Amino acid sequence: MTQKCPPTGNQAKGNTFLFTCEKLPITSKYIMSVNLPQVLMGDAEVPNRFANFSVPGGKLTFNDVTLDVFLDENYDTYMEVYDWVMEMADPHSEVRSENSYSDAHLTILNSKDIPVLNVMFWDMFPTEIDDLQFSTSDATGLMMSVTMNYSSYTIERTA
């Protein structure tokens, strides 16, 4: 069995992307990885006297977006996300922000750094900031993972 090359002859690479989010202008510059989340479509079971069968239907489920972000030495990236979370759910305040959501864009580039896909995430907000682990025996830069939720996403071709 022979392998077929993609139509352009170039294989897609996972290190050519841009991620922007209106509420995270600093953090967006330090993102090292981001996932294009899984989409699950439910099915409906149709009864039949001989055997039940499935048909497309039900609701769409979108998995979370996870951002892996380098931390800058002044922790501006961390504080930007932390402040957004506290704006939405500060346990010391009865006031809640009405502007908790932000749209975001993941632009996927080809091997020549030309945008080929634009993924638009609607109504995005952070749901989790992972632990930061400090250690005197580790001199490497710190990273944080941020889990984001959103209402849906769409993909458009740009090229």
Number of C-alpha atoms within 10 A of each C-alpha: 3 4 5 7 9 9 7 7 8 10 11 13 11 13 13 16 21 18 22 18 17 12 18 16 13 18 23 18 14 17 21 15 17 20 13 13 12 11 13 12 12 14 14 12 12 10 10 8 5 6 7 9 11 11 10 10 11 11 11 12 13 16 16 19 19 19 21 17 21 20 19 15 9 8 12 13 23 21 14 15 21 15 12 19 17 14 17 17 15 14 9 7 9 7 11 12 12 8 10 16 19 16 17 22 18 19 21 23 21 18 13 7 10 14 17 14 17 20 17 18 20 17 16 22 23 21 14 15 17 12 10 12 9 9 8 5 6 9 8 7 9 15 20 17 19 21 16 16 19 20 13 15 18 10 13 11 11 12 10
